[in-house]
């Protein structure tokens, strides 16, 4: 449009305009003004408005979907075990825990470089003996999760700790580091996230990341004693649990044939995730009907 007006007012051709310095400067100025016109600004404001509205709809949908899931799935709780099964569990846990505590007391009295706490295995024994088919209680999970969490605790312990046990640092002073409770929280966070990423979830092991980052007397030697205790726990669990006709331990050792996101169906039960290939008998014990979930999350 500007070029047509220039040709009408001044005559000549486009070649004459291209060789005229003043005309080219005038055209460049007109182009800059057009780029900053209110119409262009209105278009940008409209695009931003649409993006904000779209983001708001997504947030509202997520919150509304979360509210629906608060109602649960209306599944029944886990069944009670019989008196005989409970007595068998108590027998196995008692003798295994007694052995671990005896080993811990003997090692701690001999050399503090290999110090460890026998109480770390209380939750592990609950899973192994009372929830024997649970994937989180299999040997691979125990050995790998313990190692991961101990390494996380040792690594984060190297971060300098700010003076005192205050919650927040005074950034203006000359001290450097993180408050101890921040390091403890980071250790637990990385411990859980790493287990989930690597597919080695064993919930009781997470306490090791907290213990190792907090207490200096848990060192590399403790890793050896923890693995010694792991071997004792797994071996005794195998001996005791396999005496029962209703239990088998372990269900797997390495489990390398399981995919990252497998899926299988047994008697109306849909199992998804790292431990999808559950046995039919285990699935029947979990639930005998199809699971229905509220909400529309793709990961449900």
Secondary structure as GFF3:
##gff-version 3
##sequence-region A 1 300
A	DSSP	alpha_helix	2	10	.	.	.	ID=ss1
A	DSSP	alpha_helix	14	18	.	.	.	ID=ss2
A	DSSP	alpha_helix	21	35	.	.	.	ID=ss3
A	DSSP	alpha_helix	38	69	.	.	.	ID=ss4
A	DSSP	alpha_helix	83	110	.	.	.	ID=ss5
A	DSSP	three_ten_helix	112	114	.	.	.	ID=ss6
A	DSSP	three_ten_helix	118	121	.	.	.	ID=ss7
A	DSSP	alpha_helix	122	130	.	.	.	ID=ss8
A	DSSP	three_ten_helix	135	137	.	.	.	ID=ss9
A	DSSP	alpha_helix	139	157	.	.	.	ID=ss10
A	DSSP	alpha_helix	180	198	.	.	.	ID=ss11
A	DSSP	three_ten_helix	203	205	.	.	.	ID=ss12
A	DSSP	alpha_helix	206	214	.	.	.	ID=ss13
A	DSSP	alpha_helix	220	241	.	.	.	ID=ss14
A	DSSP	beta_strand	262	266	.	.	.	ID=ss15
A	DSSP	beta_strand	269	273	.	.	.	ID=ss16
A	DSSP	alpha_helix	280	286	.	.	.	ID=ss17
###
